[in-house]
């Protein structure tokens, strides 16, 4: 008897910061929005075979508040706003209780997600009391290749 694994997988790619700087309705900071493209694929045995959907997400590079767009809408918007801005951000995570001994069934929610604006030098604490799984979701959702975790 053979078991065949099948399902879907999402590949995210960061498309950069495009367009004019606007004020975020959530955090009130003024930056050009970040764009992430998500490609959805059917897979068999973890081998992507058939792409079936793509979508774009436009969001604030600091707080992550944004909107999702269908593939054609996002592609047209990126084509319209072709120039990439000179914004530079460095995301990182602080693990506050890294050396604390853990109990058997305790949940470690001592992670903090930070974004540092490399142009102005400002450091923003975006979220506190995160678990490791929530940090992984942020990394995947914002299409970061690396997200350093600092032990504090």
C-alpha positions in Angstrom: 0.0 0.0 0.0 1.4 3.4 -1.0 0.6 6.7 0.5 0.5 9.7 -1.8 0.8 13.2 -0.3 -1.0 15.9 -2.1 -2.2 19.4 -1.3 -1.4 23.1 -1.8 1.6 25.2 -1.1 2.1 29.0 -1.1 5.3 30.7 -2.3 5.7 34.3 -1.2 8.1 36.8 -2.9 8.9 40.3 -1.7 8.4 42.8 -4.5 9.8 45.8 -2.7 8.4 49.3 -1.7 6.5 51.0 -4.5 4.6 54.2 -5.0 4.2 57.4 -3.0 4.6 57.6 0.7 1.2 57.6 2.4 0.0 57.6 6.0 -1.0 54.3 7.4 -4.5 54.3 8.9 -3.5 51.8 11.5 -0.2 53.1 12.9 0.0 56.7 11.5 3.5 56.4 10.1 4.3 57.7 6.6 6.0 55.2 4.3 5.6 53.8 0.8 3.7 50.5 0.9 5.5 47.1 0.7 4.2 44.5 -1.8 4.3 40.7 -1.5 3.2 38.3 -4.3 1.8 34.9 -3.3 1.7 32.1 -5.8 -0.5 29.1 -4.9 0.4 25.7 -6.3 -1.1 22.2 -6.2 1.6 19.6 -5.2 2.0 15.9 -5.1 4.7 14.4 -2.8 5.7 18.0 -2.0 6.6 18.7 -5.7 4.8 21.8 -7.0 3.0 20.9 -10.2 0.2 23.2 -11.1 -0.1 26.9 -10.3 -3.8 27.8 -9.7 -3.9 31.3 -8.2 -1.8 34.4 -7.5 -2.5 37.4 -5.4 -0.7 40.4 -4.1 -0.7 42.0 -0.6 0.0 45.7 -0.2 0.8 46.7 3.4 2.5 49.1 5.7 6.2 48.0 6.1 6.1 48.8 9.9 2.8 47.5 11.3 1.8 45.1 8.5 -1.7 46.6 8.0 -2.8 46.3 4.4 -5.1 44.9 1.7 -5.1 41.9 -0.5 -5.5 42.2 -4.3 -6.2 39.7 -7.0 -3.3 38.8 -9.3 -4.3 41.0 -12.2 -5.0 44.0 -10.0 -1.7 43.7 -8.1 0.3 43.2 -11.3 -1.3 46.3 -12.9 -0.7 48.4 -9.8 3.0 47.4 -9.6 3.3 48.1 -13.3 1.8 51.6 -12.7 4.2 52.2 -9.8 7.3 50.7 -11.3 9.9 52.7 -9.5 11.2 51.3 -6.2 11.7 53.6 -3.3 14.9 53.9 -1.3 13.3 52.7 2.0 15.3 50.2 3.9 14.1 48.2 6.9 15.7 45.6 9.1 13.3 43.3 10.9 14.4 41.3 13.9 12.9 39.4 16.9 13.9 39.7 20.6 13.5 36.6 22.7 13.2 38.0 26.2 13.1 34.8 28.3 15.5 32.7 26.2 17.4 31.3 29.1 14.4 30.7 31.4 13.8 27.0 32.2 10.6 25.7 30.7 7.9 23.6 32.3 6.4 20.6 30.6 3.3 22.3 29.2 4.2 25.9 29.2 3.9 28.1 26.2 6.8 30.4 25.5 5.2 33.7 24.4 8.2 36.0 25.2 9.1 37.0 21.6 8.9 40.6 20.4 8.9 41.6 16.7 10.8 44.8 15.8 11.3 46.7 12.6 14.2 49.2 12.3 14.1 52.0 9.7 17.7 52.1 8.4 17.2 55.5 6.9 16.1 57.4 10.0 17.4 55.0 12.7 14.0 54.6 14.3 13.2 51.3 16.0 9.6 50.2 16.2 8.3 47.4 18.4 5.4 46.0 16.3 4.2 43.1 18.4 4.9 41.7 21.9 4.0 38.4 23.6 4.4 36.3 20.5 5.0 32.5 20.3 7.6 31.0 18.0 4.8 29.9 15.6 3.4 33.5 15.4 6.9 34.7 14.6 7.1 32.2 11.7 3.7 33.4 10.4 5.0 37.0 10.3 8.2 35.9 8.5 6.2 34.0 5.9 3.5 36.6 5.5 6.0 39.4 4.9 8.3 37.2 2.7 11.4 37.7 4.8 14.3 35.4 3.9 16.0 35.9 7.3 14.5 37.0 10.5 17.2 37.1 13.2 16.3 36.2 16.7 18.2 38.0 19.5 18.4 36.4 22.9 17.8 39.1 25.5 
